[in-house]
């Protein structure tokens, strides 16, 4: 079974943009310069944006693992991730 989960830096940028109400360009800069943003606008807003993005990824991965488990009808205990 093979499934590609499309998730990366753009998902983080999009989440920051929508959560903070800033343009995608500003969100990308916030992502790249997190320590400066933390000092000026507060860590909590960025953390919320990142949590939303990561929760989406985790949900996709969970659905994939459930489908895989149901397909092979076995329980597995380890998942290898990488390129």
Helices and strands as residue ranges (DSSP letters): H 9-20, H 24-32, H 34-41, H 43-72
